[in-house]
Amino acid sequence: MRGFTAIPIVAFSLIAVGCSSDSGGNASDSTSTTIPAATTTTAAAAATTTTAAAATTTTAAAATTTTAEPSFVETTDLVYMTIGDAELLVDVYTPVGDGPWPVVVAFHGIDSDGKDGDDTATLAEAAVAEGLVVFAPSWIVWRPPIPPVPVPLVTFREWTDAASCAVAFAQQNAPDFGGDPANTIVYGFSAGAGVGLAASMDANEDPIPGCSTDSPPAPVTGAVLGDGEYWLHSENFDPAFEADPAAMQAELAALMDPASWPTDLDAKFHLWVADDGTSPRAIDDPSDPSGWFALRDPDGSIQRDLERLDQFDDGTVTFIDAGQLLELRLSEAGIEVTMDEYPGGHTPLNKVAELVAYLKTAAR
């Protein structure tokens, strides 16, 4: 998934996460361009964190009456990729103490206004408390206004390249934060689960345009992916499939065709889905070559696998079907995988402890 043409893009809502963040991946949020210029904050348990100026470090415990030891260090606004005139930023959460720690690259969902969802902040703070270094990148370039527009091919390629770059950047810089780059786990929720899968399955060895490192990502140790759209079944991708079916089918194959996956992938995957069946879509006539289903399934393999899973005859597909399809293909490719259904709808925030446990299990 290389060689995109960088153009200004407009981000949009795929799934309403129900939370928002001001990070947004917007270059105006920070003037930081190198690791030394980043803002570093030492957070303390049960203490109010204070924000330092660039290139300074503060200890939250000093700003309060608590004597609690610092629990983690947060380094913000590192530039990991440049797309056009926009800088994509990553925050790093580091445990206090000696590593090497397993490394998590956590991909956020998309909020209802098209911005980064802030679901990763809660996850990262829980994970760092359990001895994991967390890189939390903003992977979307967005500029207001943000209408609910479809996803063009170039935007999808920018997303997946940004995800691969974030993993490569984390692996290259992990030792500076006490992390072990050979022990990398990808986390993703909603739209972030899709780009997390793309990064996990990136077998391309070419440099990533605009990435702050020339190295491609090394194979990951595992992935924890939740309620994701792994075969791009929603209406948001219809125009791209209609405009360039061959290109989009190649993008989908990189996600879901085991023949396209890295041959040296030795990883543990854990998938989860919300049991309310997020984002249902009616199946049109699979025999119509111009229909949305056939454009995503030119060889009929998706239909055959959904039929094997008894998920085709109900006439709709949801994120549950997408998760079961990915689980089936991972398993049959010899990759260790488990999947759970959770109540509570399309959110990771009611299962943070479980997700952190999955991350720890995926670590070597």
C-alpha positions as CSV (number, residue, x, y, z in Angstrom):
1,M,0.0,0.0,0.0
2,R,2.5,2.5,-1.2
3,G,2.8,5.4,-3.5
4,F,-0.2,7.6,-2.7
5,T,-0.5,11.0,-4.2
6,A,-0.6,13.4,-1.3
7,I,-3.5,15.9,-1.7
8,P,-5.6,17.9,0.8
9,I,-8.4,15.6,2.0
10,V,-11.5,16.1,4.0
11,A,-12.2,13.6,6.7
12,F,-15.7,12.5,7.7
13,S,-17.7,10.3,10.0
14,L,-17.7,6.5,9.4
15,I,-19.1,5.5,12.8
16,A,-20.2,7.8,15.6
17,V,-17.8,6.9,18.4
18,G,-19.6,9.2,20.8
19,C,-16.4,11.0,22.0
20,S,-14.1,13.6,20.6
21,S,-10.6,15.0,20.8
22,D,-8.8,18.1,19.8
23,S,-5.7,16.3,18.6
24,G,-7.0,15.9,15.1
25,G,-3.6,15.4,13.5
26,N,-3.6,19.2,12.7
27,A,-0.2,20.7,12.2
28,S,-1.3,24.0,13.9
29,D,-1.7,22.2,17.2
30,S,2.1,22.0,17.7
31,T,5.3,23.3,16.3
32,S,7.2,20.2,17.4
33,T,9.1,18.4,14.6
34,T,11.6,16.3,16.5
35,I,11.6,14.2,19.7
36,P,13.6,16.7,21.7
37,A,11.1,19.4,21.0
38,A,8.1,17.4,22.3
39,T,6.3,18.2,25.5
40,T,6.9,15.6,28.2
41,T,4.6,15.3,31.2
42,T,5.1,13.0,34.1
43,A,1.7,11.9,35.4
44,A,1.1,10.8,39.0
45,A,-1.5,8.5,40.3
46,A,-4.4,10.4,42.0
47,A,-2.7,13.7,41.0
48,T,-3.6,16.5,38.6
49,T,-1.3,16.5,35.6
50,T,0.1,19.9,34.6
51,T,1.0,20.7,31.0
52,A,4.6,21.9,30.4
53,A,5.9,24.2,27.6
54,A,7.7,22.6,24.7
55,A,10.9,20.7,25.6
56,T,10.1,20.8,29.4
57,T,9.2,18.1,31.9
58,T,6.9,18.5,34.9
59,T,6.0,16.2,37.6
60,A,2.4,16.2,38.5
61,A,3.0,15.3,42.1
62,A,4.9,18.6,42.6
63,A,1.8,20.6,41.7
64,T,-0.3,18.9,44.4
65,T,-0.1,17.8,48.0
66,T,0.1,14.2,47.0
67,T,3.4,12.3,47.6
68,A,2.4,9.5,45.1
69,E,5.1,8.2,42.9
70,P,4.8,9.1,39.2
71,S,2.9,6.3,37.3
72,F,3.8,7.2,33.7
73,V,5.4,9.8,31.4
74,E,3.4,11.2,28.5
75,T,5.4,12.7,25.6
76,T,3.1,14.6,23.1
77,D,3.0,15.9,19.6
78,L,5.9,13.9,18.0
79,V,5.7,14.3,14.2
80,Y,5.7,10.8,12.6
81,M,4.5,11.7,9.1
82,T,3.9,14.6,6.8
83,I,1.2,14.6,4.2
84,G,1.1,17.7,2.0
85,D,1.2,20.6,4.5
86,A,-0.1,18.6,7.4
87,E,1.9,16.9,10.1
88,L,0.6,13.8,11.7
89,L,1.3,13.6,15.4
90,V,1.8,10.8,17.9
91,D,1.7,10.8,21.7
92,V,3.8,8.3,23.7
93,Y,2.8,6.9,27.1
94,T,5.8,5.4,28.9
95,P,5.8,3.4,32.2
96,V,8.1,4.7,35.0
97,G,10.8,2.2,35.6
98,D,13.1,-0.1,33.7
99,G,12.1,-1.8,30.4
100,P,12.2,-3.2,27.9
101,W,8.4,-2.9,27.7
102,P,6.1,-4.3,25.0
103,V,5.1,-1.6,22.5
104,V,1.5,-0.9,21.6
105,V,0.5,1.2,18.6
106,A,-3.1,2.3,19.3
107,F,-5.3,3.6,16.4
108,H,-8.3,5.7,17.4
109,G,-11.8,5.6,15.9
110,I,-13.5,8.4,14.1
111,D,-16.0,10.7,16.0
112,S,-19.3,11.8,14.6
113,D,-17.8,15.1,13.5
114,G,-15.0,13.5,11.5
115,K,-12.3,14.1,14.1
116,D,-10.2,11.7,16.0
117,G,-12.1,9.9,18.7
118,D,-10.4,10.1,22.1
119,D,-11.0,6.4,23.0
120,T,-7.2,5.7,22.8
121,A,-6.4,8.1,25.7
122,T,-8.4,6.0,28.2
123,L,-6.9,2.8,26.8
124,A,-3.4,4.1,26.8
125,E,-3.5,5.2,30.4
126,A,-4.8,1.8,31.5
127,A,-2.2,0.0,29.3
128,V,0.8,2.0,30.5
129,A,-0.1,1.2,34.1
130,E,0.3,-2.5,33.2
131,G,3.8,-2.1,31.8
132,L,3.2,-1.3,28.1
133,V,4.6,1.6,26.1
134,V,1.8,3.1,24.0
135,F,2.2,5.1,20.8
136,A,-1.2,6.8,20.1
137,P,-1.1,8.4,16.6
138,S,-3.6,10.7,14.9
139,W,-3.8,9.1,11.5
140,I,-6.4,11.3,9.7
141,V,-5.7,14.6,7.9
142,W,-8.8,16.8,8.4
143,R,-9.6,20.4,7.7
144,P,-13.0,22.0,8.4
145,P,-15.7,22.1,7.1
146,I,-16.2,18.4,7.4
147,P,-19.2,17.2,5.5
148,P,-20.1,13.5,5.6
149,V,-18.4,12.7,2.2
150,P,-17.5,9.3,0.9
151,V,-13.9,7.9,1.1
152,P,-11.9,8.3,-2.2
153,L,-9.2,5.9,-3.1
154,V,-6.4,8.4,-2.3
155,T,-7.8,9.0,1.2
156,F,-7.9,5.3,1.9
157,R,-4.3,4.9,0.8
158,E,-3.3,7.9,3.0
159,W,-5.0,6.2,6.0
160,T,-3.3,2.9,5.5
161,D,0.1,4.4,4.8
162,A,-0.2,6.5,7.9
163,A,-1.0,3.4,9.9
164,S,2.1,1.6,8.5
165,C,4.2,4.6,9.1
166,A,3.0,4.9,12.7
167,V,4.1,1.3,13.4
168,A,7.5,1.8,11.7
169,F,8.0,5.0,13.7
170,A,7.1,3.3,16.9
171,Q,9.5,0.4,16.3
172,Q,12.3,2.7,15.3
173,N,11.9,5.0,18.4
174,A,10.7,2.5,21.0
175,P,14.2,2.0,22.6
176,D,14.2,5.8,23.4
177,F,11.1,5.1,25.6
178,G,12.2,1.8,27.1
179,G,10.2,-0.2,24.6
180,D,11.1,-3.4,22.8
181,P,10.5,-2.9,19.0
182,A,10.6,-6.7,18.5
183,N,7.5,-7.0,20.7
184,T,4.9,-4.7,18.9
185,I,1.2,-5.1,19.3
186,V,-1.4,-3.1,17.2
187,Y,-4.6,-1.9,18.8
188,G,-7.5,-0.5,16.8
189,F,-11.1,0.4,17.3
190,S,-13.8,1.0,14.6
191,A,-12.2,2.7,11.6
192,G,-8.9,2.4,13.6
193,A,-9.4,-1.4,13.5
194,G,-9.4,-1.4,9.7
195,V,-6.2,0.7,9.4
196,G,-4.7,-1.4,12.3
197,L,-5.3,-4.5,10.3
198,A,-3.7,-2.9,7.2
199,A,-0.6,-2.0,9.2
200,S,-0.5,-5.5,10.7
201,M,-0.7,-7.1,7.3
202,D,1.6,-4.7,5.4
203,A,4.1,-6.9,3.5
204,N,5.5,-4.0,1.5
205,E,9.2,-3.3,2.0
206,D,9.3,0.0,0.2
207,P,9.8,3.3,2.1
208,I,6.5,5.1,3.0
209,P,6.2,8.5,1.4
210,G,6.3,11.3,4.0
211,C,7.1,9.0,6.9
212,S,9.7,10.2,9.4
213,T,11.5,6.9,9.1
214,D,12.7,5.2,5.9
215,S,12.2,1.7,7.4
216,P,9.0,-0.2,6.6
217,P,7.2,-1.8,9.6
218,A,8.5,-5.1,10.9
219,P,6.1,-7.9,11.5
220,V,4.0,-7.3,14.6
221,T,3.7,-9.6,17.6
222,G,-0.1,-9.4,17.8
223,A,-3.2,-7.3,17.3
224,V,-6.3,-6.4,19.3
225,L,-9.0,-5.1,16.9
226,G,-12.5,-4.1,17.8
227,D,-15.7,-3.6,15.8
228,G,-14.0,-3.0,12.5
229,E,-15.0,-2.8,8.9
230,Y,-12.4,-5.2,7.5
231,W,-13.8,-5.7,4.0
232,L,-15.0,-2.1,3.5
233,H,-18.6,-3.1,3.2
234,S,-20.2,0.3,4.1
235,E,-21.7,2.8,1.7
236,N,-18.8,5.2,2.5
237,F,-16.6,3.2,0.1
238,D,-19.1,2.7,-2.7
239,P,-17.8,5.6,-4.9
240,A,-14.2,4.4,-4.7
241,F,-15.2,0.9,-5.8
242,E,-17.3,2.2,-8.6
243,A,-14.6,4.7,-9.8
244,D,-11.7,2.2,-9.8
245,P,-12.8,-1.4,-9.0
246,A,-9.4,-2.9,-9.7
247,A,-7.5,-0.6,-7.5
248,M,-10.0,-0.9,-4.6
249,Q,-10.1,-4.7,-5.0
250,A,-6.3,-4.7,-4.6
251,E,-6.6,-2.6,-1.5
252,L,-9.2,-5.0,-0.1
253,A,-7.0,-8.0,-0.9
254,A,-4.1,-6.5,1.1
255,L,-6.5,-6.5,4.1
256,M,-8.4,-9.8,3.7
257,D,-6.6,-12.1,1.3
258,P,-4.2,-14.4,3.2
259,A,-2.1,-14.7,0.0
260,S,-1.3,-11.0,0.5
261,W,-0.3,-11.3,4.1
262,P,3.3,-11.4,5.4
263,T,4.7,-14.9,5.1
264,D,6.7,-14.4,8.3
265,L,3.8,-13.2,10.5
266,D,3.9,-15.0,13.9
267,A,1.3,-13.1,15.8
268,K,-1.7,-13.5,18.1
269,F,-4.9,-11.7,17.1
270,H,-7.8,-10.9,19.3
271,L,-11.0,-9.6,17.7
272,W,-14.1,-8.3,19.4
273,V,-17.5,-7.1,18.2
274,A,-20.5,-5.4,19.7
275,D,-23.4,-7.8,19.8
276,D,-25.9,-5.2,18.5
277,G,-24.5,-5.6,15.0
278,T,-23.0,-2.3,14.2
279,S,-23.6,-0.7,10.8
280,P,-25.9,-3.2,9.2
281,R,-26.2,-3.2,5.4
282,A,-28.6,-5.1,3.1
283,I,-27.0,-7.5,0.7
284,D,-27.9,-6.7,-2.9
285,D,-27.8,-9.2,-5.8
286,P,-24.4,-10.8,-5.5
287,S,-24.6,-11.9,-9.2
288,D,-24.9,-8.3,-10.4
289,P,-21.3,-7.3,-11.3
290,S,-22.0,-3.7,-10.8
291,G,-23.6,-4.2,-7.3
292,W,-21.8,-3.1,-4.2
293,F,-21.3,-6.7,-3.0
294,A,-19.9,-8.1,-6.2
295,L,-17.5,-5.1,-6.6
296,R,-16.0,-6.2,-3.2
297,D,-16.2,-9.9,-4.0
298,P,-15.2,-10.5,-7.7
299,D,-14.2,-14.1,-7.1
300,G,-17.1,-15.0,-4.8
301,S,-14.9,-16.0,-1.9
302,I,-16.5,-13.6,0.6
303,Q,-20.0,-14.9,-0.2
304,R,-18.7,-18.5,0.1
305,D,-17.1,-17.8,3.5
306,L,-20.1,-16.0,4.8
307,E,-22.3,-18.9,3.8
308,R,-19.9,-21.3,5.6
309,L,-20.4,-19.1,8.7
310,D,-24.2,-19.1,8.3
311,Q,-24.1,-15.3,8.0
312,F,-25.4,-14.8,4.5
313,D,-29.0,-15.9,4.4
314,D,-30.2,-13.2,6.8
315,G,-29.8,-10.7,4.0
316,T,-27.6,-8.2,5.9
317,V,-24.0,-7.8,6.9
318,T,-22.7,-6.1,10.0
319,F,-19.4,-5.7,11.9
320,I,-20.1,-9.1,13.4
321,D,-20.0,-10.6,10.0
322,A,-16.8,-8.7,9.2
323,G,-15.2,-9.9,12.4
324,Q,-16.2,-13.5,11.8
325,L,-14.9,-13.4,8.3
326,L,-11.5,-12.1,9.4
327,E,-11.4,-14.7,12.3
328,L,-12.1,-17.5,9.8
329,R,-9.4,-16.4,7.4
330,L,-6.8,-15.8,10.1
331,S,-7.5,-19.2,11.6
332,E,-7.3,-21.0,8.3
333,A,-4.0,-19.2,7.6
334,G,-2.6,-20.7,10.7
335,I,-2.6,-17.5,12.7
336,E,-3.7,-17.7,16.3
337,V,-7.0,-15.8,16.8
338,T,-9.9,-15.5,19.2
339,M,-13.0,-13.4,19.0
340,D,-15.6,-12.2,21.6
341,E,-19.0,-10.5,21.4
342,Y,-19.7,-7.8,23.9
343,P,-22.9,-6.0,25.0
344,G,-23.0,-2.3,25.2
345,G,-22.8,-1.2,21.6
346,H,-20.1,0.4,19.5
347,T,-17.6,1.5,22.2
348,P,-14.4,0.2,23.8
349,L,-14.8,2.3,26.9
350,N,-16.9,-0.4,28.8
351,K,-14.2,-3.1,28.4
352,V,-10.9,-1.3,28.9
353,A,-9.6,-3.8,31.4
354,E,-10.4,-6.7,29.1
355,L,-8.7,-5.0,26.2
356,V,-5.5,-4.4,28.2
357,A,-5.5,-8.0,29.2
358,Y,-5.7,-9.0,25.5
359,L,-2.7,-6.7,24.7
360,K,-0.7,-8.3,27.5
361,T,-1.6,-11.7,26.2
362,A,-0.5,-10.8,22.6
363,A,2.9,-9.6,23.9
364,R,5.7,-12.0,24.0
